[in-house]
Amino acid sequence: MDLSQPTATWIEQNKATPYFAAIICYFDELESALDFATK
């Protein structure tokens, strides 16, 4: 990660990587599970 770049720019450049996609998917699933649990 190039610290001279704003985080948003770094995310834009790296959002296609499998690792990043997996994190997004994980948090999406987690959010869905929490949503379900609190209803």
mmCIF file of the N, C-alpha and C atoms, coordinates in Angstrom:
data_MODEL
# 
_entry.id   MODEL 
# 
loop_
_atom_site.group_PDB 
_atom_site.id 
_atom_site.type_symbol 
_atom_site.label_atom_id 
_atom_site.label_alt_id 
_atom_site.label_comp_id 
_atom_site.label_asym_id 
_atom_site.label_entity_id 
_atom_site.label_seq_id 
_atom_site.pdbx_PDB_ins_code 
_atom_site.Cartn_x 
_atom_site.Cartn_y 
_atom_site.Cartn_z 
_atom_site.occupancy 
_atom_site.B_iso_or_equiv 
_atom_site.pdbx_formal_charge 
_atom_site.auth_seq_id 
_atom_site.auth_comp_id 
_atom_site.auth_asym_id 
_atom_site.auth_atom_id 
_atom_site.pdbx_PDB_model_num 
ATOM 1   N N  . MET A 1 1  ? 0.845   -1.198  0.000  1.00 0.00 ? 1  MET A N  1 
ATOM 2   C CA . MET A 1 1  ? 0.000   0.000   0.000  1.00 0.00 ? 1  MET A CA 1 
ATOM 3   C C  . MET A 1 1  ? 0.877   1.244   0.000  1.00 0.00 ? 1  MET A C  1 
ATOM 4   N N  . ASP A 1 2  ? 0.620   2.099   -0.958 1.00 0.00 ? 2  ASP A N  1 
ATOM 5   C CA . ASP A 1 2  ? 1.379   3.339   -1.071 1.00 0.00 ? 2  ASP A CA 1 
ATOM 6   C C  . ASP A 1 2  ? 0.735   4.390   -0.179 1.00 0.00 ? 2  ASP A C  1 
ATOM 7   N N  . LEU A 1 3  ? 1.413   4.738   0.908  1.00 0.00 ? 3  LEU A N  1 
ATOM 8   C CA . LEU A 1 3  ? 0.845   5.662   1.879  1.00 0.00 ? 3  LEU A CA 1 
ATOM 9   C C  . LEU A 1 3  ? 0.762   7.095   1.372  1.00 0.00 ? 3  LEU A C  1 
ATOM 10  N N  . SER A 1 4  ? 1.358   7.369   0.223  1.00 0.00 ? 4  SER A N  1 
ATOM 11  C CA . SER A 1 4  ? 1.274   8.711   -0.346 1.00 0.00 ? 4  SER A CA 1 
ATOM 12  C C  . SER A 1 4  ? -0.064  8.923   -1.062 1.00 0.00 ? 4  SER A C  1 
ATOM 13  N N  . GLN A 1 5  ? -0.784  7.834   -1.254 1.00 0.00 ? 5  GLN A N  1 
ATOM 14  C CA . GLN A 1 5  ? -2.085  7.923   -1.912 1.00 0.00 ? 5  GLN A CA 1 
ATOM 15  C C  . GLN A 1 5  ? -3.203  7.955   -0.873 1.00 0.00 ? 5  GLN A C  1 
ATOM 16  N N  . PRO A 1 6  ? -4.287  8.667   -1.165 1.00 0.00 ? 6  PRO A N  1 
ATOM 17  C CA . PRO A 1 6  ? -5.463  8.612   -0.292 1.00 0.00 ? 6  PRO A CA 1 
ATOM 18  C C  . PRO A 1 6  ? -6.025  7.187   -0.271 1.00 0.00 ? 6  PRO A C  1 
ATOM 19  N N  . THR A 1 7  ? -6.576  6.802   0.846  1.00 0.00 ? 7  THR A N  1 
ATOM 20  C CA . THR A 1 7  ? -7.095  5.447   1.005  1.00 0.00 ? 7  THR A CA 1 
ATOM 21  C C  . THR A 1 7  ? -8.155  5.119   -0.047 1.00 0.00 ? 7  THR A C  1 
ATOM 22  N N  . ALA A 1 8  ? -9.026  6.061   -0.329 1.00 0.00 ? 8  ALA A N  1 
ATOM 23  C CA . ALA A 1 8  ? -10.091 5.823   -1.304 1.00 0.00 ? 8  ALA A CA 1 
ATOM 24  C C  . ALA A 1 8  ? -9.520  5.466   -2.674 1.00 0.00 ? 8  ALA A C  1 
ATOM 25  N N  . THR A 1 9  ? -8.441  6.139   -3.054 1.00 0.00 ? 9  THR A N  1 
ATOM 26  C CA . THR A 1 9  ? -7.794  5.856   -4.331 1.00 0.00 ? 9  THR A CA 1 
ATOM 27  C C  . THR A 1 9  ? -7.221  4.444   -4.325 1.00 0.00 ? 9  THR A C  1 
ATOM 28  N N  . TRP A 1 10 ? -6.592  4.087   -3.225 1.00 0.00 ? 10 TRP A N  1 
ATOM 29  C CA . TRP A 1 10 ? -6.021  2.749   -3.095 1.00 0.00 ? 10 TRP A CA 1 
ATOM 30  C C  . TRP A 1 10 ? -7.111  1.687   -3.205 1.00 0.00 ? 10 TRP A C  1 
ATOM 31  N N  . ILE A 1 11 ? -8.239  1.935   -2.552 1.00 0.00 ? 11 ILE A N  1 
ATOM 32  C CA . ILE A 1 11 ? -9.357  0.996   -2.610 1.00 0.00 ? 11 ILE A CA 1 
ATOM 33  C C  . ILE A 1 11 ? -9.874  0.882   -4.045 1.00 0.00 ? 11 ILE A C  1 
ATOM 34  N N  . GLU A 1 12 ? -10.029 2.001   -4.718 1.00 0.00 ? 12 GLU A N  1 
ATOM 35  C CA . GLU A 1 12 ? -10.482 1.983   -6.112 1.00 0.00 ? 12 GLU A CA 1 
ATOM 36  C C  . GLU A 1 12 ? -9.566  1.137   -6.985 1.00 0.00 ? 12 GLU A C  1 
ATOM 37  N N  . GLN A 1 13 ? -8.274  1.273   -6.783 1.00 0.00 ? 13 GLN A N  1 
ATOM 38  C CA . GLN A 1 13 ? -7.296  0.547   -7.589 1.00 0.00 ? 13 GLN A CA 1 
ATOM 39  C C  . GLN A 1 13 ? -7.252  -0.940  -7.259 1.00 0.00 ? 13 GLN A C  1 
ATOM 40  N N  . ASN A 1 14 ? -7.638  -1.302  -6.052 1.00 0.00 ? 14 ASN A N  1 
ATOM 41  C CA . ASN A 1 14 ? -7.456  -2.682  -5.609 1.00 0.00 ? 14 ASN A CA 1 
ATOM 42  C C  . ASN A 1 14 ? -8.758  -3.466  -5.395 1.00 0.00 ? 14 ASN A C  1 
ATOM 43  N N  . LYS A 1 15 ? -9.883  -2.853  -5.695 1.00 0.00 ? 15 LYS A N  1 
ATOM 44  C CA . LYS A 1 15 ? -11.154 -3.522  -5.385 1.00 0.00 ? 15 LYS A CA 1 
ATOM 45  C C  . LYS A 1 15 ? -11.403 -4.756  -6.248 1.00 0.00 ? 15 LYS A C  1 
ATOM 46  N N  . ALA A 1 16 ? -10.647 -4.908  -7.323 1.00 0.00 ? 16 ALA A N  1 
ATOM 47  C CA . ALA A 1 16 ? -10.826 -6.076  -8.183 1.00 0.00 ? 16 ALA A CA 1 
ATOM 48  C C  . ALA A 1 16 ? -10.032 -7.291  -7.703 1.00 0.00 ? 16 ALA A C  1 
ATOM 49  N N  . THR A 1 17 ? -9.172  -7.103  -6.727 1.00 0.00 ? 17 THR A N  1 
ATOM 50  C CA . THR A 1 17 ? -8.370  -8.227  -6.253 1.00 0.00 ? 17 THR A CA 1 
ATOM 51  C C  . THR A 1 17 ? -9.238  -9.221  -5.485 1.00 0.00 ? 17 THR A C  1 
ATOM 52  N N  . PRO A 1 18 ? -8.979  -10.511 -5.626 1.00 0.00 ? 18 PRO A N  1 
ATOM 53  C CA . PRO A 1 18 ? -9.785  -11.537 -4.948 1.00 0.00 ? 18 PRO A CA 1 
ATOM 54  C C  . PRO A 1 18 ? -9.825  -11.341 -3.435 1.00 0.00 ? 18 PRO A C  1 
ATOM 55  N N  . TYR A 1 19 ? -8.696  -10.945 -2.857 1.00 0.00 ? 19 TYR A N  1 
ATOM 56  C CA . TYR A 1 19 ? -8.632  -10.762 -1.408 1.00 0.00 ? 19 TYR A CA 1 
ATOM 57  C C  . TYR A 1 19 ? -9.587  -9.668  -0.956 1.00 0.00 ? 19 TYR A C  1 
ATOM 58  N N  . PHE A 1 20 ? -9.557  -8.554  -1.662 1.00 0.00 ? 20 PHE A N  1 
ATOM 59  C CA . PHE A 1 20 ? -10.434 -7.439  -1.318 1.00 0.00 ? 20 PHE A CA 1 
ATOM 60  C C  . PHE A 1 20 ? -11.894 -7.828  -1.514 1.00 0.00 ? 20 PHE A C  1 
ATOM 61  N N  . ALA A 1 21 ? -12.169 -8.529  -2.610 1.00 0.00 ? 21 ALA A N  1 
ATOM 62  C CA . ALA A 1 21 ? -13.529 -8.977  -2.897 1.00 0.00 ? 21 ALA A CA 1 
ATOM 63  C C  . ALA A 1 21 ? -14.034 -9.921  -1.810 1.00 0.00 ? 21 ALA A C  1 
ATOM 64  N N  . ALA A 1 22 ? -13.144 -10.778 -1.318 1.00 0.00 ? 22 ALA A N  1 
ATOM 65  C CA . ALA A 1 22 ? -13.512 -11.719 -0.262 1.00 0.00 ? 22 ALA A CA 1 
ATOM 66  C C  . ALA A 1 22 ? -13.863 -10.986 1.029  1.00 0.00 ? 22 ALA A C  1 
ATOM 67  N N  . ILE A 1 23 ? -13.106 -9.927  1.343  1.00 0.00 ? 23 ILE A N  1 
ATOM 68  C CA . ILE A 1 23 ? -13.395 -9.132  2.537  1.00 0.00 ? 23 ILE A CA 1 
ATOM 69  C C  . ILE A 1 23 ? -14.765 -8.467  2.417  1.00 0.00 ? 23 ILE A C  1 
ATOM 70  N N  . ILE A 1 24 ? -15.023 -7.879  1.256  1.00 0.00 ? 24 ILE A N  1 
ATOM 71  C CA . ILE A 1 24 ? -16.312 -7.225  1.025  1.00 0.00 ? 24 ILE A CA 1 
ATOM 72  C C  . ILE A 1 24 ? -17.453 -8.236  1.164  1.00 0.00 ? 24 ILE A C  1 
ATOM 73  N N  . CYS A 1 25 ? -17.268 -9.405  0.574  1.00 0.00 ? 25 CYS A N  1 
ATOM 74  C CA . CYS A 1 25 ? -18.269 -10.462 0.639  1.00 0.00 ? 25 CYS A CA 1 
ATOM 75  C C  . CYS A 1 25 ? -18.496 -10.896 2.081  1.00 0.00 ? 25 CYS A C  1 
ATOM 76  N N  . TYR A 1 26 ? -17.401 -11.060 2.831  1.00 0.00 ? 26 TYR A N  1 
ATOM 77  C CA . TYR A 1 26 ? -17.477 -11.475 4.222  1.00 0.00 ? 26 TYR A CA 1 
ATOM 78  C C  . TYR A 1 26 ? -18.279 -10.479 5.055  1.00 0.00 ? 26 TYR A C  1 
ATOM 79  N N  . PHE A 1 27 ? -17.968 -9.192  4.913  1.00 0.00 ? 27 PHE A N  1 
ATOM 80  C CA . PHE A 1 27 ? -18.677 -8.185  5.691  1.00 0.00 ? 27 PHE A CA 1 
ATOM 81  C C  . PHE A 1 27 ? -20.134 -8.072  5.267  1.00 0.00 ? 27 PHE A C  1 
ATOM 82  N N  . ASP A 1 28 ? -20.408 -8.298  3.987  1.00 0.00 ? 28 ASP A N  1 
ATOM 83  C CA . ASP A 1 28 ? -21.772 -8.276  3.491  1.00 0.00 ? 28 ASP A CA 1 
ATOM 84  C C  . ASP A 1 28 ? -22.575 -9.411  4.117  1.00 0.00 ? 28 ASP A C  1 
ATOM 85  N N  . GLU A 1 29 ? -21.980 -10.596 4.166  1.00 0.00 ? 29 GLU A N  1 
ATOM 86  C CA . GLU A 1 29 ? -22.616 -11.748 4.795  1.00 0.00 ? 29 GLU A CA 1 
ATOM 87  C C  . GLU A 1 29 ? -22.820 -11.510 6.289  1.00 0.00 ? 29 GLU A C  1 
ATOM 88  N N  . LEU A 1 30 ? -21.798 -10.934 6.935  1.00 0.00 ? 30 LEU A N  1 
ATOM 89  C CA . LEU A 1 30 ? -21.868 -10.646 8.360  1.00 0.00 ? 30 LEU A CA 1 
ATOM 90  C C  . LEU A 1 30 ? -23.000 -9.666  8.651  1.00 0.00 ? 30 LEU A C  1 
ATOM 91  N N  . GLU A 1 31 ? -23.116 -8.642  7.823  1.00 0.00 ? 31 GLU A N  1 
ATOM 92  C CA . GLU A 1 31 ? -24.165 -7.647  7.983  1.00 0.00 ? 31 GLU A CA 1 
ATOM 93  C C  . GLU A 1 31 ? -25.541 -8.286  7.824  1.00 0.00 ? 31 GLU A C  1 
ATOM 94  N N  . SER A 1 32 ? -25.667 -9.187  6.839  1.00 0.00 ? 32 SER A N  1 
ATOM 95  C CA . SER A 1 32 ? -26.924 -9.892  6.617  1.00 0.00 ? 32 SER A CA 1 
ATOM 96  C C  . SER A 1 32 ? -27.285 -10.761 7.814  1.00 0.00 ? 32 SER A C  1 
ATOM 97  N N  . ALA A 1 33 ? -26.287 -11.437 8.364  1.00 0.00 ? 33 ALA A N  1 
ATOM 98  C CA . ALA A 1 33 ? -26.505 -12.305 9.519  1.00 0.00 ? 33 ALA A CA 1 
ATOM 99  C C  . ALA A 1 33 ? -26.927 -11.492 10.743 1.00 0.00 ? 33 ALA A C  1 
ATOM 100 N N  . LEU A 1 34 ? -26.284 -10.364 10.952 1.00 0.00 ? 34 LEU A N  1 
ATOM 101 C CA . LEU A 1 34 ? -26.639 -9.495  12.074 1.00 0.00 ? 34 LEU A CA 1 
ATOM 102 C C  . LEU A 1 34 ? -28.041 -8.932  11.888 1.00 0.00 ? 34 LEU A C  1 
ATOM 103 N N  . ASP A 1 35 ? -28.368 -8.584  10.661 1.00 0.00 ? 35 ASP A N  1 
ATOM 104 C CA . ASP A 1 35 ? -29.688 -8.075  10.325 1.00 0.00 ? 35 ASP A CA 1 
ATOM 105 C C  . ASP A 1 35 ? -30.747 -9.114  10.670 1.00 0.00 ? 35 ASP A C  1 
ATOM 106 N N  . PHE A 1 36 ? -30.490 -10.347 10.288 1.00 0.00 ? 36 PHE A N  1 
ATOM 107 C CA . PHE A 1 36 ? -31.406 -11.450 10.538 1.00 0.00 ? 36 PHE A CA 1 
ATOM 108 C C  . PHE A 1 36 ? -31.542 -11.714 12.039 1.00 0.00 ? 36 PHE A C  1 
ATOM 109 N N  . ALA A 1 37 ? -30.418 -11.667 12.753 1.00 0.00 ? 37 ALA A N  1 
ATOM 110 C CA . ALA A 1 37 ? -30.399 -11.980 14.179 1.00 0.00 ? 37 ALA A CA 1 
ATOM 111 C C  . ALA A 1 37 ? -31.125 -10.932 15.018 1.00 0.00 ? 37 ALA A C  1 
ATOM 112 N N  . THR A 1 38 ? -31.148 -9.701  14.536 1.00 0.00 ? 38 THR A N  1 
ATOM 113 C CA . THR A 1 38 ? -31.755 -8.627  15.324 1.00 0.00 ? 38 THR A CA 1 
ATOM 114 C C  . THR A 1 38 ? -33.223 -8.406  14.998 1.00 0.00 ? 38 THR A C  1 
ATOM 115 N N  . LYS A 1 39 ? -33.762 -9.185  14.063 1.00 0.00 ? 39 LYS A N  1 
ATOM 116 C CA . LYS A 1 39 ? -35.177 -9.027  13.717 1.00 0.00 ? 39 LYS A CA 1 
ATOM 117 C C  . LYS A 1 39 ? -36.057 -9.927  14.571 1.00 0.00 ? 39 LYS A C  1 
# 
